[in-house]
Amino acid sequence: MTDCARPRPGAPLPRSRRAVLQRALALIGMAAGTARAADGYPSRPIRIVVPVAPGGGTDFTARLLAERLGNALGQPVVVENRPGGAGNLGVQHVVDAAPDGYTLVMPITSFPINPSLYKLGFDTVRDLAPVLLVGTLPLVLVVHPKVAATNARELVQLANTAASPVTFANSGTGTTAHLAGELFNHMAGTRMLSVPYKGGGPALSDLLGGHVQVYFSTIPAALPHIESGKLRALAVTSGSRVPELPQVPTLDASGLPGFEVNAWFGLFAPARTPPAVIARLHAECSRVLAAPDVRQRLAQHGVMPGGGTPESLRDHLAADMARWRRIVQVAGIRLD
């Protein structure tokens, strides 16, 4: 810079240099604010909103995590059940909460499906900050013993040749069990008829009674009936065999390459929660999930412990949303 271009002492900075300096000072201020937010965190109880009634896999998983997370953080972590709207009301409550790390949410397993079926008051990806994938929940494809199929290939053949449609139960329109059946139809080229129920209990009950023929069930719910011979397991929906059913193959290895459906539980905070708070929550949750007794208790409920980074959870959510959107469109699924 020449002498004539150099600002005189005390003279105002050129506009471009002043803008750069202001932005740098703003970033420094934001970093300092984030550090202050994390330094004293947490200083009061934390809530994990579960958007369904007490009981069930989401509630169990959240309560187990809350108990251990509270011990790790030195503050109570309480579960607050806020059911309604297929889980959307509880998520909306957290989206609207202060982004300070004291209000979190563990959505139900239809979370990535709901944007394709409901008009939401929030953006599922943009309005939530991912913390950690807590666990995944593979399903098992089961049939009534009178169904003339001992594996997935035979079920496909039966569905394509039977005089009347093969029926599959679903635990409610838009649930993971429903979409798993529709994905099976799409990939196998079958036209099994979906029969909706108000929950997994009634769906499983009617399958046991022979009123429907096929169901994509959670493993803990179906396992006693598989072991007693009241149901026949054809395949699991995970990418690899599961310890509870080591003799049952995956659908991927049963003639439907690429088929993988895992319901899952994730922990989220409101968007704009300070990154340092997210990092603290992620680190402590990861330690909780690594504990052998926690892993054992999750496994007893059919949940495979999760992990990964907040960024990987965001990518997983976005990919699931895109996949289910395609299936909803192909199957022409509409809410009544």
Order of alpha helices (4+ residues) and beta strands (2+ residues): alpha-beta-alpha-beta-alpha-beta-beta-alpha-beta-alpha-beta-alpha-beta-alpha-beta-beta-alpha-alpha-beta-alpha
